[in-house]
Amino acid sequence: MKRIQRKQILALLTTVALTIAFASCGTSSTPTEESAETTSTADQELSLLDTYVSNTVISTGSNTVIKNAEHVTYRAWFPVEAAGEYDYRFYFSNTVDSTWGDGSESYVGMSGGSYTIEKATVYDGGTEFDANVEPTVSAAVTFSGSATKEVAPDETFWSDPVTLNVPEGHYLLWEWTVNGTNIPAIAMSNLTYAYADNGDGKGFLYTNEIPVPQLVGCDRKVKTRIVTLGDSVTQGCQTSEFGYQFWAAQLLDQLGTEDYSLWNLGIGYARASDCARQGNWLNRAVAGADLITVAFGTNDIISGPYGGTGHATPEEIEADVRKITRTCTDAGIRTILWNSPPFDMTPELDGIRTAYNETVEGIAKDNGATYFDVASLLADPSDASKTVYGQHPNDEGGTVITDALVKLIQE
């Protein structure tokens, strides 16, 4: 299906969702002019994902918040998918994508606080990481022509285009100074270099939790935009530190960047129940994909939905995954649906996983998606409840996943 058709479908789905939401609140079933304008603006923002594709395999969702940032400068080094000179634009959402832990600190749909972008810059980050060395090649990032921006709760927005040349083997370095509270951020888990200068004279120090743009986008022409949607297994947690050997990175390495881009929307601790709420996380995934992988289940089983009372049931997980899968396939996206891999769970919890997994092939078939049996690839042959490559697949496990996915994609 052509991208313009998918954009029309996405706009229709968004309008229908708004209509239902208004009806459920006891108001007229016809959205107000204000809501229609908001929908139109959101659609216009997401339509830019046809032009600006991800240029890093590092996950850029949000699952936590910076409670208080007083003129803090953050730096993140992003390995680029394709080197060279491009026009870059950066997309932001001031709403938390998914729940962290038990949700006491941050949760799906949590509104970000009001904050100020005091300055933003992108650099040629060089080939060797040094947090406190000032790069020499830079470009200022602006917002509607201004170097600063006041960001409102739940606001989504793009930066202006900025041209930057990142040579082969170099990082793109993102730097910005922000001031405010409850700024959506991601737990980076040593997947790439992330540092903060709090202005206390200590310089840049490593930080695990860092606010970053939700898309590091450039105007690169590709045939297929891949989006990887899921939890920490998709994000790449517990692979080699700063090694970029998680399966999503390996997938793009094998497929090549001439025809493909990859936008990693895997987020640690994420549940299917988070994604099924159809917030900005799922909406931007759908708008930015020609091919999407959907991989959930583990955190639903272990933690249950935000606001719930415990572990999700197989039926609850199935319903949420059906909703996500249907949203993707209805938009004309080639969708690859994973079952839930082993996680060395208790017998009780693994029973939930087994029961849910028995439904996944049917979910895929019912919704025109492709079924991917990742569980059999990662399980101990002598005990299907146990892992071979760790609860979060290590580099070797990532290769096993990637080899199978490449064959599936190229069929």
Residue, then its C-alpha position, 0 to 999 in steps of 0.5 A: m500500500k502506498r504511503i499516502q494511503r496509509k496516511q489517510i487511514l491513520a488520519l481516519l483511525t485517529t478521527v474515529a478514536l477521538t469521536i469514540a473518546f468524546a462519546s464516552c465522556g458524555t459529550s456530542s459524538t462530533p469532535t469540537e473544532e478545537s479537537a479537529e484542529t489538534t488532530s489535523t496538527a498531529d497528522q501534519e506532524l506525523s506526515l513528516l515521517d515520510t520524509y525524515v527517517s531514523n538515522t540511528v539504531i539507538s532507542t529514543g522512546s521514553n519510560t521515565v522522567i527527569k524530575n528536576a533539571e536546573h539548566v542541565t546540559y545533556r549529551a548523547w552520542f548516536p551511531v549513525e545508520a548512514a554517514g554523509e551530509y543530510d538535513y536533520r530534523f528532530y521530533f519530540s513528545n512531552t508525554v511518557d511512552s510507557t511505564w517504568g517498574d510499578g509506575s510509581e515514578s513514571y507511567v504510560g501517558m504521564s504528562g511531561g512538565s513545562y520546561t524550557i529548551e535553552k539551547a540545542t546543538v548537533y555535532d560531528g561527534g568524532t570517532e572516539f568518545d570523550a565527554n569533556v572534549e568540545p567538538t569543532v563541527s557543529a550546527a545550531v538546532t532551532f525551533s520555528g526560527s528560535a534558539t529557545k523553546e517553551v515546551a508545554p505538557d503533552e506537546t509534540f513538535w519538530s525542530d527546524p531542518v539543520t544540515l550536518n555532515v557526519p563522516e563514516g565511522h563518526y558519531l552524531l552528538w546531540e547536546w541540549t540544555v534544558n530547565g524544568t520538571n518531569i521531562p520525559a527521558i529514557a533509561m539508556s542502559n549503557l547502549t550508547y554514551a549519555y552524559a549530563d553536566n549539572g553545572d556544579g563544576k564536575g563537568f559531564l558525568y555519565t547518566n543512565e536516564i537522559p531526555v533525547p528527541q524521540l526521532v533523530g531523523c534525516d532526509r535519507k531516501v530508503k525503500t523500506r522504513i523498519v520500526t522495531l516496537g517492543d520492550s527491553v529485548t527490542q531496545g537491546c538491554q544487557t548486550s555488550e556495553f556501547g557495542y551496538q550488537f543488539w538484534a535491531a542493530q544487527l538486523l540493519d547491518q545485515l539488511g544494509t542501509e542503502d534500502y533500509s532505515l531502522w527506528n528502534l522504538g523498543i523501551g525497557y519495562a514496556r507492556a503491550s497494555d501501554c502500547a495498546r492505549q494508542g498514544n503517541w508511541l504507537n501512532r508515530a510507530v505506525a506513521g513511520a513504518d513500512l515494516i514493523t516488528v511487534a514484540f511484547g508479553t514479558n512485562d505484562i506477565i511479570s508486572g501487569p498493566y499500569g494501574g492493575t492489581g498484578h500479572a496480566t492474564p493470557e486473555e488480557i495480553e492477547a487482547d492488547v496484542r490484537k489491538i496493536t497488530r490490527t492497528c499496524t496491519d490496518a495501516g497497510i504495514r507489513t507486520i511481523l508479530w513475535n511470541s514471548p521468549p523464555f525469561d526464566m520465570t516461575p512455573e506460574l508465570d511461565g504458564i501465563r507465557t505458554a498460554y499466551n504464546e498459544t494464541v499468537e500465531g492465531i493473532a497474526k493469521d487473523n490480522g494479516a501479520t507474519y508470525f515469528d516464533v522467537a521463543s523456540l530460537l532462544a529456549d533451552p532445548s531441554d527446557a522450553s521455559k529456560t533461556v540459552y542466551g540470557q533473559h535479555p538475549n546477549d550478542e550471540g542471541g541477537t545474531v540468532i534472532t537476526d539471522a531468522l528475521v532476515k530470512l523472513i523479511q527477504e522471503 
